[in-house]
Amino acid sequence: MAGAVGVVAARRTIYAAFWLAVVGVGTAAFMALLGFTYIAIFHLLIYVGASVSFLAFTVLMVEAEQEPPPAHSLPRALLAVAIGVVLVTPMALILPHSLQRVHIDLAYFVNELASRFEYPVVVTLIALAAVLIEAVSVARRSNRA
């Protein structure tokens, strides 16, 4: 929930991309807790890794001057909270009764991932590290200006 607020409240797009990654990690953790381990891992790799990397690279390559975001108003904030409550309430009412403890053998999963998909995992990790380094350098450059 904090990540979603961060995406909306971030003044710079690169920070919004970071908070979007936080939302994706939270969603993947939620899926893993529900027992969908493989879907959670692929969510991390595809949606968090690839989508956030694409967004970050786009922001870094374009670097267009952004117009300031519109001022926040109380009615819009209250509307956003009301919509959030409407969307979260059914999940809060249904899920606690249907949740079961699920054992996730991460060691087995990591061994399978490393043995079957070693090259794509290494390439993905290098690409994510490059995006992170570039995002930090752009953030530092924009703070100096």
ZIPEZI-V88744 format. One record per residue. N is the residue number from 1. SS is DSSP state (h for helix, s for strand, l for the rest). OMEGA is omega in radians with two decimals (999 if undefined). Layout:
N;SS;OMEGA, N;SS;OMEGA
//
This chain:
1;l;3.13, 2;h;3.11, 3;h;3.12, 4;h;3.09, 5;h;3.11, 6;h;3.11, 7;h;-3.10, 8;h;-3.03, 9;h;-3.08, 10;l;3.13, 11;l;-3.13, 12;l;-3.08, 13;h;-3.12, 14;h;3.08, 15;h;3.06, 16;h;3.09, 17;h;3.08, 18;h;-3.14, 19;h;3.05, 20;h;3.06, 21;h;3.10, 22;h;3.09, 23;h;3.13, 24;h;3.11, 25;h;3.09, 26;h;3.09, 27;h;3.11, 28;h;3.10, 29;h;3.10, 30;h;3.11, 31;h;3.12, 32;h;3.10, 33;h;3.10, 34;l;3.08, 35;l;3.14, 36;l;-3.00, 37;h;-3.10, 38;h;3.09, 39;h;3.12, 40;h;-3.14, 41;h;3.11, 42;h;3.04, 43;h;3.10, 44;h;-3.09, 45;h;-3.04, 46;h;-3.03, 47;h;-3.12, 48;h;-3.09, 49;h;-3.03, 50;h;-3.07, 51;h;3.14, 52;h;3.07, 53;h;3.11, 54;h;3.13, 55;h;-3.13, 56;h;3.11, 57;h;3.12, 58;h;3.13, 59;h;-3.10, 60;h;-3.11, 61;h;-3.08, 62;h;-3.13, 63;l;3.11, 64;l;3.07, 65;l;-3.13, 66;l;3.03, 67;l;-3.08, 68;l;3.13, 69;l;3.14, 70;l;-3.14, 71;l;3.11, 72;l;3.11, 73;l;-3.11, 74;h;3.12, 75;h;3.11, 76;h;3.12, 77;h;3.12, 78;h;3.08, 79;h;3.12, 80;h;3.11, 81;h;3.13, 82;h;3.10, 83;h;3.09, 84;h;3.12, 85;h;3.13, 86;h;-3.12, 87;h;-3.06, 88;h;-3.06, 89;h;3.13, 90;h;3.13, 91;h;3.14, 92;h;-3.14, 93;h;-3.04, 94;h;-2.97, 95;h;-3.10, 96;h;-3.13, 97;h;-3.06, 98;h;-3.13, 99;l;3.06, 100;l;3.11, 101;l;-3.08, 102;l;3.09, 103;l;3.13, 104;l;3.12, 105;l;-3.07, 106;h;3.13, 107;h;3.10, 108;h;-3.11, 109;h;-3.14, 110;h;3.09, 111;h;3.10, 112;h;-3.14, 113;h;-3.13, 114;h;-3.09, 115;h;-3.08, 116;h;-3.00, 117;l;-3.07, 118;h;-3.09, 119;h;3.12, 120;h;3.13, 121;h;3.14, 122;h;3.12, 123;h;3.12, 124;h;3.13, 125;h;3.10, 126;h;3.12, 127;h;3.13, 128;h;3.09, 129;h;3.11, 130;h;3.12, 131;h;3.14, 132;h;3.13, 133;h;3.13, 134;h;3.12, 135;h;3.10, 136;h;-3.13, 137;h;3.10, 138;h;3.12, 139;h;3.11, 140;h;3.12, 141;h;-3.12, 142;h;3.10, 143;h;3.12, 144;h;-3.07, 145;l;999
//
